[in-house]
Amino acid sequence: MESHPFSTKTAGWLMVVGALLVLVPYTILSVIFDYPDILRQDAGAVLTKFHEGGPALIWTWFAFATLGLPLLPAYVLLGQQLEPRLSFVRWASIVGVIGLVVQVVGLLRWVFVIPVLANIFVNGDAATQAASKVAFQVVHQFGGVLLGEHLGQFFTVVWTVAMSVAFTKLKLVPRWLNWLGFGASGIYLLAQAELFATVLSGFPVWDLAGFLGSTLWLVWLVATGWWLLKARRR
């Protein structure tokens, strides 16, 4: 089956747009909320700072959770184009879509759950504040560490490696771009150590793995999308 250039270029556009849109709220959060470093701070400090951010902070988190959604149809379209030639692309696309969905679910806790806990914490007495901190830790560990960071990021790494293998076999993009995908995936995978460190005291962690891995992954995503836009039908 011959691939359709229109669908491939549409996937390329969606990859570029989705990756660049995510950078906007991410940058804002890093400035106004000290993200992602704040995620490992004391629950009371996080809830207080979140309450101080007000509605603007909530809407920024909503943007961060949803502006990357163009990547969903990009994954599907790209998978449909490559699947007839490489069968493993089908399950890779499924894994990638699941990874994106669980990341969105994890991020939306900052929109619909954390604001409630922050209000209760700031306005409550000592007992209420203690209960709010426990509730935050449970929600954060489940929605953030388990869903968004562990499953979401791990599935994204699996998708990236699978697609880099597919691109290599089909010679769709330059070799250096495939190596960038493999390298970004490897570094991004090392960020999983930080998640295990939240439950295993003394677990070795490379602090830069999350930032460096995610940044290189976004660069790879934009570069791959751009190359697909420029690729001509053979």
Steps between C-alpha positions, in 0.01 A plus 500: 500500500636840405501777758316825445720813509207712621450288812874486566534877471195550721665280762816709465309824554324359804828380651663842457198695624432269795861508620535878468166571669600293804809716546293814564318396821803298610716813487236703684473236773876493544496876560190547718485162676861377508396193297619223497723545806202581720359149451743357757448772763294473818127458432410803711737724305361373168138555604573849632684607187228351281229693688698821454503442125122533477292437187787595267704207628207261460447606139872466432488141622194438283691632200798280585274195518310563176721689255693184421185321379590556130756225557220244536383519137865534395581165659196340339561643151868410505418152621245450222760595241776273628297205625456333156879477466594424862245313710649597837407863436139416588572407861754782522227749404267354763771529765573859396135603515458340843811682618360836391158434652632403843726806501200723432303329777790546739542870416129573536524428873643852523179635347225305675649352819793704632308833506250348744774364724687833487192695613435254783862514610531878503166562672496203737620439855800287592311170476349592165837609367657170604221307326537717189872427482439127521230521231734701277780247540268214405359683197844617392657157537221332304408759238845652463768243575314185392284617210658812354868446567544122514248357254473812287871558458591131476241437226623811319856362509378166361315679217802716419736202483254302285451790259875562479546134409225533237656814355837326487364194319303708250766773467240771541715747692876565526705264712598773746134563575445135586802503731358811665179305564692209654717731709209710627311182589793360694545817705125536550486142627760583766254753642296205623757463779366816664157339522634190672689729738164625632435157651851348526727703722849547358409391147763651264372798304638717220332834562539628143353190334139622501570850369764394248305196379172687453673791328687276256177307437316821407788597270481157336122530465517843334789399274325178395174680431682762296682236299172321424362830374790537260513137388395436141305206379725237348 
